[in-house]
Amino acid sequence: NAAARLNGMSYSAFIAGMNEKGLELNRKVLADLAVHNPNTFAELVKSIQK
């Protein structure tokens, strides 16, 4: 939730965007990605915002 907001997107919009794009990553994977690979997480958010 916080990582999505840091990248300019609400958590609910982020999850909705993932569903629209057909991305299936669970919350544990997303949290791990946000903590250990913040640049990759930011790119994921950008790809969903398009």
Secondary structure as GFF3:
##gff-version 3
##sequence-region A 1 50
A	DSSP	alpha_helix	2	6	.	.	.	ID=ss1
A	DSSP	alpha_helix	11	21	.	.	.	ID=ss2
A	DSSP	alpha_helix	27	36	.	.	.	ID=ss3
A	DSSP	alpha_helix	38	49	.	.	.	ID=ss4
###
